[in-house]
Structures are given as structure tokens and as C-alpha cells.
Amino acid sequence: MLRFISLGSGSSGNCYYLQTADDALLIDAGVGLRTLKKHLHNYGLRLDSVKHILITHDHADHVKSVGIISSEYNIPVYAINEVHNGIYRNYCVPRKIPADNVRHISKGEKIRLGDFIVTPFAVPHDSSGNVGYRIEAEGVTFCLM
């Protein structure tokens, strides 16, 4: 059964957890690492279960911890080119995503990430390259925008 947990939503940080029986991903990483670990622990989960990170856009409340999470847990980060560039330039992201973990995706192109089939799509917002995600897994279609 597909499981969705909001681990943070709003200007203090955005982060969402999506899990299948054998796989898990984060959408955005705008909460602090300690907070993220605490929230996951409260659900009986661990950060090392996460195998993929998707980023919607480069605002700090969506990306401030992405570099440290990607570095410490060796998790690839999927985003469109404009978002990766924005993360690199964002002074609120103290540790950048390691080059080996940067994955470029394109709007409208489906990709398979383990148990998940992910399709990024354009979303209007006050940042460049904003996307939402349509995610298919275990016979369920999930959408976050």
C-alpha cells in the first residue's frame, strides 16, 4: 500500500515522504536534518530508507537541507536544470548536492525511480522552473503540486 506523510508544510519547511513496500522517496527537503529524522522516527521510519529525492523548486523552504541529506545518505536528487542551478546559487543551502548525486529530469518526461514512475509537470509559482509531480506506484496515482 502506498503511504504518504507530510513531514513539513509551509514557510518553515516543506518535505513529503512517499513509501511503497520496498522503496521510499522524499519530495522536497526544506526541513532541518534533525527535525526530519525526528519526524521519521515518530512514524517508525528511518532516513536511510529513502532512495530518491525530488525537488519542486529552489526556494529555501523546499531545499535548505537537500545537500546535507544527499551527502550524508548518498541519495540522488532529481530536479529540472533550472532548479538544480537555483539550488547551487542559493545561499540558504549551506552544503550543496554532490555532483555524483545530481540527476537532471525534464518536464513531461516519465522516469522510473525504483517502484515509482514519476512525471514532472509545469506549475506556476514565483520561482523559475517550478514543477509538480505525478507519481505512479502500486496501482495508485499520486500528485503533488
Secondary structure, DSSP 8 states (H G I E B T S, - for coil): --EEEEEE-STT--EEEEE-SS-EEEE---S-HHHHHHHHHHTT--GGG--EEE-S---HHHHTTHHHHHHHHT--EEE-HHHHHHHHH-TT-SS---GGGEEE--TT--EEETTEEEEEEE---SSTT-EEEEEEETTEEEEE-
